[in-house]
Amino acid sequence: MRAISQLADNEPFPPTGEALDYPNGLLAVGGDLSPRRLLEAYRHGIFPWYEEPQPVLWWTPDPRSVLLPGQLHISRSLRKTLRRNRFRLSVDLHFESVMRHCAQLRGDGLGTWIGDNMLAAYCDLHHIGHAHSVEVYNPAGELVGGLYGIAIGRAYFGESMFSLEADASKVALVGLVNILTRGGFELIDCQVESEHLNSLGAFNMPRLDFEQRLRDTIDVAHDPEIWRLPATCGELL
């Protein structure tokens, strides 16, 4: 079995081709969650996923689940939800709250991969303009859905989403795709395949192809003014 690299704080990542086949994509252990480290990781298609207080685990699975903004599948029922104009939207107003809701999703007593260190690290990325959230509110003004992720160049790396009411997270995704399409983004990294993401248009891409897509998009700047949405979801259609 191939040995896993143990990272010191300032040590670079090993080549992604050294990632394990099982567990799929495990590349390295250790290091920190500084903005420099995280941005370096995402630029190479690497992301952290672990449970605190264990050491940080870094992953680059093969294949990679991706969604191209122009290929988002909006079902008839979701279109009906959007037309009803029930939900209100915002961008980057409640980033930390979105992360905290995502952290509460498991509810099985087994903990969550979004611990205090992850929360602080991604809030730091949010403050420097790389991490973004989309928020969804019901008619009572309650935050009932949302998502967050990292934007570098014209690639968006989705991290997590939550939904407390039917279709709320899907509405957040439609809002995100609206933003990314206006910004000329070419892909959304969904990390690992799931039936839910596949139903929305995601598909698997070999890691080498995914990394080539990143090289083609990661240094192409996007307009920071794109991070806004209409007030209500009906305007997304």
Disulfide bonds with the S-S distance in Angstrom:
none
